[in-house]
Amino acid sequence: MRLTLERIVGDLKTYKMEEKMKIFRDLTKEEEGLFRHWARENYKPLSPINGIWHPVVQDECRKINEEGDQKETLLPGTFEENLKKIVSAL
């Protein structure tokens, strides 16, 4: 196999990605639950997600943000009730 610049760069990118992934240790199911619980108790929705937090914590923070987006788009009541509220607020 011929050594090319493209291959060296590709191998280096793969190596860097693997090294990044090895920064965080694997969690047991129990630990994962504890990390997710920590995120639920401490993360404020839509605030920055710290890149040094464990990927499980980051994942849970993204889920919290997604849940917040869904809650904001769903209005309780019928369409007519919500339309009246919006019009009266103008």
LONUSE-284645 format. One record per residue (C-alpha): x, y, z. Coordinates in steps of 0.001 Angstrom, whole numbers, plus 500000, padded with zeros to 6 digits. Each point is the difference from the previous one (the first is absolute). Layout:
XYZ ...
//
This chain:
500000500000500000 501380503356498952 500405502707502608 498364503235498845 499342503345501604 496250499320499871 500459496709501823 502193501597502664 497479502813500569 497126497501500096 501832497787502481 500845503032502144 496346501132500074 498899496500500983 502681499856502697 498930503381501391 496348498945500087 500887496773501790 502126501888502502 497168502439500687 497657497127500613 502418498452502494 499982503097502196 496805498845501687 499671496674501726 497239497527499349 497200500141502549 498027497206501560 496209500179499609 499744501237503569 502606502718499437 498305501056496776 496754500428501910 501789502078502621 501615502206497338 496633500544498275 498406500791503356 502771502511500702 499278501701496669 496261500152500785 500710501572503397 502718502454498971 499642500975496347 497952503089499184 498133499538496687 501479501832497011 503178500961501860 503329499032498413 500931496319500171 503533499707501301 502223497943497702 501991498620502920 496943498316501513 499719496270499425 498227499181496690 497111498433501955 499435503300501823 500213501925496714 497489497614498434 497572500480502876 500352503785499737 499110499817496293 496952497915500908 498970502601502577 500243502712497337 497985497927497521 497303499378502609 499822503735500673 499556500711496295 497138497524499800 498276501440503068 500198503527498626 498434499051496684 497045498208501572 497366502344501328 497271498661502256 496440500528498824 498334500122496644 501188501953497002 497253502586500500 500890500518503670 503647500485499165 499214502348497130 497901502173502335 502880500127502512 502470501014497304 497708502669498529 499165501442503430 503711500241500807 500632502243496961 
//
